[in-house]
Amino acid sequence: MAGSGQNTVSERWYVMNAYTKDESRVGTVLRSCHGLRHYMPMRYAVRNFYGRPKRILVPLIPHTFFLRGTYEAVDAFQKDISIIGFATTQVDGRRTPMKVPDVQMESFIRVADRYEDDLTYYQPGEIHLNKGDYVRIVVGDYNGATGMLLRVKGKRFWVVRTSVRT
């Protein structure tokens, strides 16, 4: 696609949207994407089925998943499947597909794949951070992960923008 402004040679992570509430259908579609790496972060949630609670895996970010490949390969795949499409952002007045740098995606996968682990959260009084502060984890499973604090909500910190440095 000449002149589209997309890097056509290198593989990248693209943020994708699912246009259906049936997440199992999206999973089936992703298993059919030969030649493309995919990632859909999951977490456990309790849902009621016929009045009985059941613990099931659900997407961490509803209707969102990630595909890695060249722009042409990802674009061709999404054009064949009517229930998915690129998540886009506005750059210079034009809508462009959202991309995630490899380093940030590796760190995100590392953290998001730990959905069964008990994570330690700190009370705002125990640690003094402000929006925009950088955080680096120095011990444990996430040793070397860094992130910028983007939002403080309630009693838990939400570190969203991450990267890994070794």
Beta strands, then each sheet from edge to edge (+ up, - down):
strand 1: 12-18
strand 2: 37-39
strand 3: 42-49
strand 4: 52-59
strand 5: 64-69
strand 6: 84-86
strand 7: 88-91
strand 8: 94-97
strand 9: 99-100
strand 10: 134-136
strand 11: 145-153
strand 12: 156-164
sheet 1: 2+ 5- 1+ 6-
sheet 2: 2+ 5- 1+ 9-
sheet 3: 3+ 4-
sheet 4: 7+ 8-
sheet 5: 10+ 11- 12+
end
